[in-house]
Each structure stands twice: as structure tokens, then as C-alpha cells.
Amino acid sequence: ARLRLQDNLSGLQYCVDRLLGRPTAKPSWQSYSVSADFSLELVKQLAEDSRRWGNAQRGIHLYAAHGSGCIACHRIGEVGGRIGPNLTLIADQRTPESLVRSLLWPQHEVEAAYQAWQILTDDGEVIRGYLQQEDDRQVILADPATRQETIVNRDNIDSIRSVGSLMPDGLVASFSRQEQLDLIALVQSLRSN
């Protein structure tokens, strides 16, 4: 989250400098890395521990809690946002380990449909969204929240880059270990049978 904030501030300063006619270099984007404590052993352990000690009922309360942010972006049944993947049957589609990685290290593996892109135009505008279409003439991004499409002509693009998942690294890492296990238990329970 800190690196994303720094990128946004750098982009804003770049835009201000260009608007004021000051010569300025393009901002250098920081890379987003998976948390240093990531390991396959930890992922496997969390998946196992959630089956033993996680509680999906407590997990649904975490999902719905205002402070967690889950419900704002993710849908279960008819409740929740549409910015991130629909969780209704997510356990049918992913392994327990994949679910753990997605929750605790969302930048580690991102579905193509939820890979966010950022365009910096020649006149300093920053546009973020999900890639809908691109060709040699234009790029079309959809706003993650509204799904409204923005068409940008390639001639007007200063730079374009992938920014990964919109889910910030560290969001679920701020939960207690028990809360993490409960949330993992919840998503592992979301299946058709």
C-alpha cells in the first residue's frame, strides 16, 4: 500500500509539474512485491490450520464488517461489490492454497480479468481500470467500480503498465491470526455442495 501511495504521489507531482510548464522526468514506478514472509510452507500451514481452527461463521462476520473492506469489493450470493472476483463458488474454482495466497498476498497471482492497468496520457491524466480491449490504435479500460469504459488512443498514451490486483497487500495481514483462519475457512466453504 505504501508503494502504491508513493506511485500516486509521484504521478500527481508529475502532472502538476507538466501543468505548470516545468520540465520534469516521468515518474519511475515502484515494483510491488509479495510480502517478505511469503513461503509455500506458510501457505500450506494456513490452509491446514483454517480447516482445524477456522470458523466460517465468524469469517462471514469479518467479510461483512465495515472495517475489513471485503464486502465493498467482493460478492457472495447477492450481497457485496463487483470490483473483485465473485466469491459465491470460489472454493469450486481454486485450491485451498490458492485461496490463502489470494487473501494474504493478492499480488502473487492475479486472474487476468482482475489485473488492473494504469495509463498515463501525454497530457498527464492517469486512468486505471481493467483491460477490455487493445489494438494498435487504442486501449479500452473499464472502471472497476462502475464498469464504464474509457477509450484511449495509442497516440495519446505516454506510458501503460500493469498494477496488479487492486486488493492491497497487507489488508488481511492486519487481521489477527484467528481472524485470518476464520476468513480462510469462509472462502474454503464457498462451494456448490
Contacts in CASP RR format, 6 or more apart in sequence:
PFRMAT RR
TARGET T0000
AUTHOR 0000-0000-0000
METHOD contacts of the structure
MODEL  1
ARLRLQDNLSGLQYCVDRLLGRPTAKPSWQSYSVSADFSLELVKQLAEDS
RRWGNAQRGIHLYAAHGSGCIACHRIGEVGGRIGPNLTLIADQRTPESLV
RSLLWPQHEVEAAYQAWQILTDDGEVIRGYLQQEDDRQVILADPATRQET
IVNRDNIDSIRSVGSLMPDGLVASFSRQEQLDLIALVQSLRSN
1 168 0 8 1.000
1 169 0 8 1.000
1 170 0 8 1.000
1 171 0 8 1.000
3 30 0 8 1.000
3 31 0 8 1.000
3 32 0 8 1.000
4 32 0 8 1.000
4 163 0 8 1.000
4 168 0 8 1.000
6 30 0 8 1.000
7 27 0 8 1.000
7 29 0 8 1.000
7 30 0 8 1.000
10 27 0 8 1.000
10 28 0 8 1.000
10 29 0 8 1.000
11 27 0 8 1.000
11 120 0 8 1.000
11 126 0 8 1.000
13 24 0 8 1.000
13 27 0 8 1.000
14 24 0 8 1.000
14 26 0 8 1.000
14 27 0 8 1.000
14 120 0 8 1.000
14 124 0 8 1.000
15 124 0 8 1.000
15 125 0 8 1.000
15 126 0 8 1.000
17 23 0 8 1.000
17 24 0 8 1.000
18 24 0 8 1.000
18 123 0 8 1.000
18 124 0 8 1.000
19 124 0 8 1.000
26 120 0 8 1.000
26 158 0 8 1.000
26 159 0 8 1.000
29 161 0 8 1.000
32 107 0 8 1.000
32 163 0 8 1.000
32 164 0 8 1.000
32 169 0 8 1.000
33 107 0 8 1.000
34 105 0 8 1.000
34 107 0 8 1.000
34 108 0 8 1.000
34 169 0 8 1.000
35 104 0 8 1.000
35 105 0 8 1.000
35 169 0 8 1.000
35 170 0 8 1.000
35 173 0 8 1.000
38 104 0 8 1.000
38 105 0 8 1.000
38 108 0 8 1.000
40 97 0 8 1.000
43 97 0 8 1.000
43 100 0 8 1.000
43 101 0 8 1.000
43 104 0 8 1.000
44 97 0 8 1.000
46 100 0 8 1.000
46 104 0 8 1.000
46 180 0 8 1.000
46 181 0 8 1.000
46 184 0 8 1.000
47 96 0 8 1.000
47 97 0 8 1.000
47 99 0 8 1.000
47 100 0 8 1.000
47 184 0 8 1.000
47 188 0 8 1.000
49 181 0 8 1.000
50 96 0 8 1.000
50 100 0 8 1.000
50 180 0 8 1.000
50 181 0 8 1.000
50 182 0 8 1.000
50 184 0 8 1.000
50 185 0 8 1.000
50 188 0 8 1.000
51 96 0 8 1.000
51 185 0 8 1.000
51 188 0 8 1.000
53 178 0 8 1.000
53 181 0 8 1.000
54 178 0 8 1.000
54 181 0 8 1.000
54 182 0 8 1.000
54 184 0 8 1.000
54 185 0 8 1.000
55 181 0 8 1.000
55 182 0 8 1.000
55 185 0 8 1.000
56 182 0 8 1.000
56 185 0 8 1.000
56 186 0 8 1.000
56 188 0 8 1.000
56 189 0 8 1.000
58 179 0 8 1.000
58 182 0 8 1.000
59 179 0 8 1.000
59 182 0 8 1.000
59 183 0 8 1.000
59 185 0 8 1.000
59 186 0 8 1.000
60 76 0 8 1.000
60 186 0 8 1.000
62 68 0 8 1.000
62 70 0 8 1.000
62 175 0 8 1.000
62 179 0 8 1.000
62 182 0 8 1.000
62 183 0 8 1.000
62 186 0 8 1.000
63 70 0 8 1.000
63 71 0 8 1.000
63 74 0 8 1.000
63 76 0 8 1.000
63 183 0 8 1.000
63 186 0 8 1.000
64 70 0 8 1.000
64 71 0 8 1.000
64 79 0 8 1.000
65 71 0 8 1.000
68 171 0 8 1.000
68 175 0 8 1.000
69 171 0 8 1.000
70 183 0 8 1.000
71 79 0 8 1.000
71 80 0 8 1.000
71 81 0 8 1.000
72 80 0 8 1.000
72 81 0 8 1.000
72 83 0 8 1.000
73 80 0 8 1.000
73 81 0 8 1.000
73 82 0 8 1.000
73 83 0 8 1.000
73 84 0 8 1.000
73 166 0 8 1.000
73 167 0 8 1.000
74 80 0 8 1.000
74 81 0 8 1.000
74 83 0 8 1.000
74 84 0 8 1.000
74 85 0 8 1.000
74 86 0 8 1.000
74 87 0 8 1.000
75 81 0 8 1.000
75 82 0 8 1.000
75 86 0 8 1.000
75 87 0 8 1.000
75 88 0 8 1.000
76 86 0 8 1.000
76 87 0 8 1.000
76 88 0 8 1.000
76 190 0 8 1.000
77 86 0 8 1.000
77 88 0 8 1.000
82 145 0 8 1.000
82 147 0 8 1.000
83 144 0 8 1.000
83 145 0 8 1.000
83 166 0 8 1.000
84 114 0 8 1.000
84 144 0 8 1.000
84 166 0 8 1.000
84 167 0 8 1.000
85 111 0 8 1.000
85 113 0 8 1.000
85 114 0 8 1.000
87 187 0 8 1.000
87 190 0 8 1.000
88 190 0 8 1.000
89 190 0 8 1.000
89 191 0 8 1.000
89 192 0 8 1.000
90 99 0 8 1.000
90 187 0 8 1.000
90 190 0 8 1.000
91 99 0 8 1.000
91 187 0 8 1.000
91 188 0 8 1.000
91 189 0 8 1.000
91 190 0 8 1.000
91 191 0 8 1.000
92 191 0 8 1.000
92 192 0 8 1.000
94 102 0 8 1.000
96 184 0 8 1.000
96 188 0 8 1.000
98 109 0 8 1.000
99 184 0 8 1.000
99 187 0 8 1.000
99 188 0 8 1.000
100 184 0 8 1.000
101 108 0 8 1.000
101 109 0 8 1.000
102 108 0 8 1.000
102 109 0 8 1.000
103 172 0 8 1.000
103 180 0 8 1.000
103 183 0 8 1.000
103 184 0 8 1.000
103 187 0 8 1.000
104 170 0 8 1.000
104 172 0 8 1.000
104 173 0 8 1.000
104 180 0 8 1.000
105 169 0 8 1.000
106 165 0 8 1.000
106 167 0 8 1.000
106 168 0 8 1.000
106 169 0 8 1.000
106 171 0 8 1.000
107 164 0 8 1.000
107 165 0 8 1.000
107 169 0 8 1.000
110 164 0 8 1.000
110 165 0 8 1.000
113 130 0 8 1.000
114 130 0 8 1.000
114 165 0 8 1.000
114 166 0 8 1.000
115 130 0 8 1.000
115 131 0 8 1.000
115 162 0 8 1.000
115 164 0 8 1.000
115 165 0 8 1.000
116 128 0 8 1.000
116 129 0 8 1.000
116 130 0 8 1.000
116 144 0 8 1.000
116 162 0 8 1.000
116 163 0 8 1.000
116 164 0 8 1.000
116 165 0 8 1.000
116 166 0 8 1.000
117 128 0 8 1.000
117 129 0 8 1.000
117 130 0 8 1.000
117 131 0 8 1.000
117 139 0 8 1.000
117 141 0 8 1.000
117 160 0 8 1.000
117 161 0 8 1.000
117 162 0 8 1.000
117 163 0 8 1.000
118 126 0 8 1.000
118 127 0 8 1.000
118 128 0 8 1.000
118 129 0 8 1.000
118 160 0 8 1.000
118 161 0 8 1.000
118 162 0 8 1.000
118 163 0 8 1.000
119 126 0 8 1.000
119 127 0 8 1.000
119 128 0 8 1.000
119 139 0 8 1.000
119 141 0 8 1.000
119 152 0 8 1.000
119 157 0 8 1.000
119 159 0 8 1.000
119 160 0 8 1.000
120 126 0 8 1.000
120 157 0 8 1.000
120 158 0 8 1.000
120 159 0 8 1.000
120 160 0 8 1.000
121 127 0 8 1.000
121 152 0 8 1.000
121 156 0 8 1.000
121 157 0 8 1.000
121 158 0 8 1.000
122 156 0 8 1.000
122 157 0 8 1.000
122 158 0 8 1.000
123 156 0 8 1.000
124 158 0 8 1.000
127 141 0 8 1.000
127 150 0 8 1.000
127 152 0 8 1.000
128 141 0 8 1.000
128 144 0 8 1.000
128 163 0 8 1.000
129 141 0 8 1.000
129 142 0 8 1.000
129 143 0 8 1.000
129 144 0 8 1.000
129 150 0 8 1.000
130 141 0 8 1.000
130 142 0 8 1.000
130 144 0 8 1.000
131 139 0 8 1.000
131 140 0 8 1.000
131 141 0 8 1.000
132 140 0 8 1.000
132 141 0 8 1.000
132 142 0 8 1.000
132 149 0 8 1.000
133 139 0 8 1.000
133 140 0 8 1.000
134 140 0 8 1.000
136 154 0 8 1.000
137 153 0 8 1.000
137 154 0 8 1.000
138 151 0 8 1.000
138 152 0 8 1.000
138 153 0 8 1.000
138 154 0 8 1.000
139 151 0 8 1.000
139 152 0 8 1.000
139 154 0 8 1.000
139 157 0 8 1.000
139 160 0 8 1.000
140 149 0 8 1.000
140 150 0 8 1.000
140 151 0 8 1.000
140 152 0 8 1.000
141 149 0 8 1.000
141 150 0 8 1.000
141 152 0 8 1.000
142 148 0 8 1.000
142 149 0 8 1.000
142 150 0 8 1.000
143 149 0 8 1.000
143 150 0 8 1.000
144 166 0 8 1.000
172 180 0 8 1.000
172 183 0 8 1.000
173 180 0 8 1.000
175 183 0 8 1.000
END
